[in-house]
Amino acid sequence: MIDESPNINSADKILEAATKLFAMDSFAAVSIKQISVASGVNSALISYYFGGKKNLYQEVLYTEAEKFLKLQDKIRQQPGSPLTKLRTYVDGIAEMQQQNPYNIHLIYRELLTPQPMFENYVRSKLYRIHQFMTELVEEAIACGEIVADIKATHVAFTLEGIIMFFFLMHSHICELGNFKNGAELDYLLQALNTYLASLSKK
């Protein structure tokens, strides 16, 4: 049944449905009608709540990015050395993607086929996500936990690349590795921690 009138759940239903659809296909390929059908909400309410597909897409991107930023705030408040925080942050991202895989697909699709709003998205959200990981690496280098002859931003890009590749190829990795009952997440965390260990001072 299509929801015809505004209510407290309509906007959330639209956002949830749009997130899944945009993660599976491009901005241009996803129609208002598809979002309406998937959410069970009248298409007129998409304009009512979000002002159209473009604004809805931007809200999807910002909402998914906020999940990373909230994780960053949580890590900042935790005790521990920079390397400990970095490992916790990487583990947190991996677990977040396991529970909600859409943001990796959205980020990757936006990098491949950027929309007009992408510039603002990069500057306001993606840059902050990358910069936080870079800063943790810089702090780990400064206090002697990680070897000094390496660029922090390169380490951050490598960690982000491992995570992105894993979740983009998740179903194939599970099949090829014959992983069961979430064991593939243990593999990912082991791969990430092995890389970090290779940078640690003995």
N, C-alpha and C positions, 0 to 999 in steps of 0.2 A: 504493500500500500504506500502510495506517495504522500508524504507529509506536505500539506498545502499551506499551513500557517506557521508563522514564526513561533519558536518555543526555545527553551533553554538548551535543548539537545541538538537542534537543527544545525547550528554552526559547527558543532563538534563532529556531527555525522558527515557534513560536507568536507570538512578538513581531513578527516580520516580517509574517506573515499578518494579524495583528490590526491592525497599523499601516495596511496597505493598505485593509482593510475599513472601519475606522473613519474613514479619510480620505474614503471614497466614500459612506458612509452614517452615520446617527446612532448614538449609543450604544445606544438602545433597539431600533433596527432590526437591528443585528448580533447574531446568535445564537451561542451556544457551538458549536452544530453547524456553522455556517458557518466559524468559525475552525478547528475541528477538520479539516474537509474541506480548507480552503485550505492549512493547514499540514502536512497528512498525519500529524497526531499525534492520538492517542486523546484524546477530550474530558476524560477523567478526569485527564489530565496537566495540563490548564489549571488545575484546582483545586490539583493537587499543587505546581506551580511558582508560581502567582500567587494562589491563594486565591479564585478566582472571576473573573467578568467585570469587576466594578467595579475590583478591584485591578489587573487586567490593563490596563484602559483608563487608569488612572492611571499605570501604568508606561510605557505608550505615550507619553502626554503628557510625562512627565518625561524619557524617553529622547530624544524629539525636541527638547525645550527644551535639553537638555545640549549638543546640537550647536552651538547659538548661544553658549552659555556657554564652550565650548572655543574657539570662534573669538574670543571676547572676550579670553580669556587669551593667545591667540596675538598679537592686536593690541597688547595692553598691553606685550608684550616687544619689540615692534618699535620701531626708532628713527623719528624723524620728528615733524613738527609735528602739532597736533591735527587740522587740516583734512586733512592727508595720511593720518592714521590713520582719520579719518572716511570718506574716500574708499575706503581699503583695506577698511574694515569693510563698507561698502555693497557694494563689489565682491565681497567674500567671501560675503556673504549671498546675492547674486544667483547666484553660481556654485554655492553649496551647494544652492539651490533647484533649479537646473538639473539637478543630479545626483540630488537626492532631494526631490521636490516635495511629499511628504506632510505635512510639518509646517505649511506655510501653510494647507492645507485643514483640518487638524486644529484649528489655532488659530481659523480663521474659523468653523468649525462650532461650536466650543465657545463662542465669543463670541455666536453667534446662539441656541444652545440649551444654555445652561450646565448642567452636571451638578452634583450635590451637592459633589463634590470640587473644583469650579472655583475656589472662593474661595482654597483653599490653593495651587492651581496658579498663580493670578494673583499672589499675594503672594510665593511662593517662586521663581517662574521668570519669568513674563511681565513682571513689574515690573522684574526685574533686566535683562532683555533691553532694555526700553525705556529704563531709567535709564542704561545704559551709553552708548547713542547720545546721550541728552540731555547727559550729562557731557562727551562729546567736543565737542558743539556749544558748551557753556558755556565750555570751555577755548579753543576757537577764537575765540569772542567776546572773552574776556578778553585774549588776546594780539593782538587786532586783525586776525585773519584773516577774520572774518565781521562784518558790520555789527552794531552794538550795539542798534539799535532793533527787535529781534525777540526773541521768547521761544524759548529753546532747545527746550523741550518741544514747541512747535508745529512747529519744523523736524523734530524726530525723528518726530512723528506723520505729517508729510507724506511723509518718506522711507519710513516703514513702509507708508503707504497706497499709494504708488506701487508698491512691491515686491509687496504683497499683491494688489493689483488685477491686476498683470501676470501673476502665476502662477495666480491663480484663472481668468483669461481666456486662459490661454496658448494653447490650441488655436485659439481664435477669432482671437487676435492674429496667429498664424502664417498662418492662412488669409486674413484680411483684408489683411495686409501683404505677403502672398506671400513670406514669409521662408523661406529654405532653408539647410540645413546649419548650424543654430545661429546664423544671422545675427540672430535676434530677440533674443539675449542682448546683442549689440552695441548694438541699439536701446535696450534697457533701461538699460544702463550709460551710454549717451549721454544719455538722459532724466534719469537721476539726477545725472550730472555737470553737466548744463546747469542744473538747479535749484540745485545747490551753487554753481556759478559765479555765478548771479544774486545770491547772498548775500555773495559775496566782496568785500572792499574792493579797489577798483581801484588 
